């Protein structure tokens, strides 16, 4: 499942905090910040944006998961992080 985060108006210090980390840690951090204090600067789009996609992501997050990250992808005025989240294969 593809999860896209759009980050705007953030300092380089913010990016320095979580860029060296593991993709799963980055995903958890951005998810927490997108619903917390930085919700005006970090936007999250889950797959196609439908409710069923959010439900599917929630079920994936409850168990072991595999996360890959593509980003930061620079755009004009913002940065894009694209995560591919799936259930871990046994």
C-alpha positions, -999 to 999 in steps of 0.1 A, spaced: 0 0 0 13 34 -10 13 62 17 24 97 7 35 124 30 38 160 19 60 182 41 61 220 37 76 249 56 99 228 78 135 236 87 166 215 78 169 206 115 136 188 113 148 167 84 181 160 101 163 143 130 147 115 111 165 111 77 193 88 90 167 64 105 151 32 94 122 36 69 98 21 95 109 46 121 105 74 96 70 62 88 60 60 124 75 95 131 57 112 102 24 95 110 26 107 146 36 143 135 9 144 108 -18 140 135 0 160 162 16 193 164 27 196 128 -6 186 112 -6 219 93 28 212 78 26 175 72 -2 160 51 -8 123 46 -25 105 18 -32 68 21 -34 50 -12 -64 65 -31 -77 85 0 -107 63 5 -118 52 40 -113 15 32 -76 22 25 -72 37 60 -88 7 75 -65 -16 55 -34 4 66 -45 2 102 -48 -36 100 -13 -38 84 1 -16 112 -12 -40 139 11 -68 129 46 -71 115 51 -50 85 76 -42 58 83 -5 50 103 9 21 108 46 16 113 67 -15 123 103 -6 128 130 2 117 139 -33 121 177 -37 93 196 -53 87 233 -57 79 245 -21 76 211 -4 92 177 -1 75 144 -8 80 111 10 65 80 -5 63 48 16 53 13 5 38 -5 35 29 -42 34 25 -71 57 57 -89 65 60 -123 48 68 -152 71 
